[in-house]
Amino acid sequence: MIVAMDIQIASAGMADFHQVLTDHPRYWGERDLRSLHLSALVREFGSTCLVARAEDGIRGYIFGFVTPGGTGYVHLIATRDDTRGTGLGRRLYAAFAEAAERHGARRLKAITSIGNTGSIAFHRSLGFDTEIVDDYDGPGRTMAVFRRVLPLNVQEAGR
């Protein structure tokens, strides 16, 4: 568990999962991404699905898993609207990377839509290589695919 600024980063439970869905607009604004929130991730990969808790609730979360081939895959990462720009996303990624390494990951991977310029800039700032892949998520669904080797040092990556 990582504690910083009165925030605890710990494994997510099903109550956390349901709270994230209840507060969905606080993390995603007008975009309805509830269908990407898979309860099976939290149930089956709880040690790599993390929430950042404070007295006023869940300020952010990262849901992912480790593949048998040693890739820590980040499925979702979000911070609450009132915590953006505080470095919480970087701390969540660092916590995920540590958990993924404990499960044998040697590299990280994530994807986003090519229109999500904020996510692309964020991942690049963490040292991810970015590849634009046509039809990655089905015909006509071009995605930005992020990859980087571990370890992840967020202090060095942000320079």
C-alpha angles and dihedrals in degrees: 000000000000120000122194134148090001088304122124119202110205142146115297121242130197092265088057090048091053092046091052090053091048091051094039097131090056089063103032107024112206095348111102104214097153090118089064091058103094117191089204089069092059093040097047104027101032095145091061097040105084138182130198107222129192133166090274095052139266109346096182146344144200122202120194147122142214119253122222087251093061103262120137102215119199109209098177137002124177140161126204117259093251095052102051115126094024096104093253093126090055091049091050090051091049091051091048091049091052092049092046091051090052086057094050103268117155097178142022131231136184137160137208139172115277089242093060095093093166092058092045092052092045094052092045089052087057091055099259119152111231126216124181108220122192117223091005093142096031135302111335093004106120114187138188107238118202124201135171139157124248145279100068115205105185093192092058093039092056094058 
